């Protein structure tokens, strides 16, 4: 399970400051036992689902949401116990321990659970965690790791917390899988993320949930057929789709794609986790005199890591504050009013940080002054996973395509927010011709994808 497993294990240490519950102890004990076991590939995917559930439980526990955390810990403990029993009956096909540094195989969808092919990974979402991996991706732990968890439909098999079956049904995702599109053909990027069900937390809005998982709040409302003007109710179940086509494949490091507002963290040639991010503002279409705050593209490396950073306000932003009639600040100390949040990664690109934020709803938007904002819940995860001198690249790819082993072709299109292309239709045609698949595509489907701009992989196979 390599770095991802060790990372999630670390998450347990970092966030487990709250009083330890019996359910948490059971879950951690079962996981500890599983980590020492040799398992076959299919068990490894089951294990990933359990590990990711524990990470989500820790996240809820850290926010004081004890009931939600308790239900998730119970679910993880029950799954781990059943997996262990199954392994006792069927010897592993490979003598490979879960603690092995070999990357975990995942199906090709992911996110959420974290995102992969929808609840499968990151990880993602955007979080993170990935499914039967297409050759490349994965992530959110809830965006954050991209792995596709194996569906668990039998409520009768779960160890129920206080409140019984209804408590788990309110708290846990009821659908943890979506058919993975398949494995990407050699030379093509994979699809990560997943489709999953999410139980709305107290006080959460469409914008908040969309920012967390890297989904447009408008598309979220459309997908769930709800009025975006109405408040969500705690316990309300939403369908979320966090799938992504990986924009670029690298060995180790970070890739940030501006149009899809997603950060992909690679290890050993695969997406280890992914996160929704906010990037720089475009020039306002109704005010051409106002400046744009574009996030620059190009290669970079991490040159520093800062916890509880002080924000030294750039002169350009001070000038904007003055023009807007706001109080002009030169220095903002650490704290709730600091827009950098609790963690910041300094990049080699002048003035560009990858940092947390005190406005979570701004994530997955074009809302920054050029920096890369990460959802607070996940920034600590990224901060701990990245080391100084980690390399990365910021790219601008609004059109992405993936061809799977079975021959199916998927297209993902985002707005050309910085107006770098004269016509996205032509960009699609160019990419399709480069891959020599124009005779296998349904162009009516392509036109619909370009019209909707959902920002998710859509099947355009003829």
WOMOGI-V97792 format. One record per helix or strand. SS is the DSSP state (a for helix, b for strand). FROM is the first residue (numbers start at 0). TO is the last residue. If there is no record, write none. Layout:
((SS/FROM/TO) (SS/FROM/TO))
//
This chain:
((a/1/14) (a/21/34) (b/37/37) (a/40/61) (a/65/88) (b/96/96) (b/106/106) (b/109/110) (b/114/115) (b/117/117) (b/120/120) (b/128/130) (b/145/146) (a/154/156) (a/163/170) (b/183/183) (b/190/191) (b/194/198) (a/205/212) (a/216/223) (b/236/240) (b/243/244) (b/252/256) (b/261/266) (b/269/279) (b/297/306) (b/310/311) (a/314/322) (b/330/331) (b/342/346) (b/352/354) (a/359/361) (b/365/367) (b/371/373) (a/375/384) (b/390/394) (b/398/403) (b/408/412) (a/423/433) (a/437/439) (b/440/440) (a/442/451) (b/457/458) (b/460/460))
//
